[in-house]
Amino acid sequence: HAAQIENFDFVGGVTQGDDCGVAGYDKDLQAQSGQIVSTLPASKFDEWFTAHPPDIILMHFGGADLLQNMPVDGVLKAYTLMLTEARKVKPKVRLMAAQHTPQDSNGCDECDAKVLQLNADMIGWAATNTTADSPITIVDLFTDIVPATDQTDGVHLNPAGSEKVASRFFAVLEPLFKP
């Protein structure tokens, strides 16, 4: 990106993946494809954050739960558990909580409604759980993400969708890196 921001380091236990065509691209992250987050124990989040303490978390998870017809409340509880464990390691951690992308998957007739419910419920969840030392910023990854053109299968992002998502996260991150 043309912003020339260099004072950052991605962290996480996953280091495999695409380099986005950028030599030296930092591939560290904590992605867990297909992970059902509502069943993760506190110890798993503690393990991740203790091994790789974050200053800022870019969170976009819970979609696998919705695809398995699991309740939205369970996803919100997982968000709270994750945030609690992150704050134990880094009390001033910032959370960039992404409202979920559309899900148009065969076999999940209720996914669209559940995504909309989760995204709406996240606003109140963020307001309840944000603190002055550890703020939560909601990032809209739903608006203008079109499954037919931005996803490979109605769930997973293609390069066009990934570019939209990256731009939205960057928009909330860039002000944090200005001198």
Stockholm file with secondary structure:
# STOCKHOLM 1.0

chainA/1-179         HAAQIENFDFVGGVTQGDDCGVAGYDKDLQAQSGQIVSTLPASKFDEWFTAHPPDIILMHFGGADLLQNMPVDGVLKAYTLMLTEARKVKPKVRLMAAQHTPQDSNGCDECDAKVLQLNADMIGWAATNTTADSPITIVDLFTDIVPATDQTDGVHLNPAGSEKVASRFFAVLEPLFKP
#=GR chainA/1-179 SS CTTCCCSCCCCCSBCCSCCTTCTTCCCCBCCCTTCCGGGCCHHHHHHHHHHSCCSEEEECCCHHHHHTTCCHHHHHHHHHHHHHHHHHHCTTCEEEEEECCCCCCTTCTTHHHHHHHHHHHHHHHHHHHCCSSSCEEEEECSTTCCHHHHBSSSSSBCHHHHHHHHHHHHHHHGGGGCC
#=GC SS_cons         CTTCCCSCCCCCSBCCSCCTTCTTCCCCBCCCTTCCGGGCCHHHHHHHHHHSCCSEEEECCCHHHHHTTCCHHHHHHHHHHHHHHHHHHCTTCEEEEEECCCCCCTTCTTHHHHHHHHHHHHHHHHHHHCCSSSCEEEEECSTTCCHHHHBSSSSSBCHHHHHHHHHHHHHHHGGGGCC
//
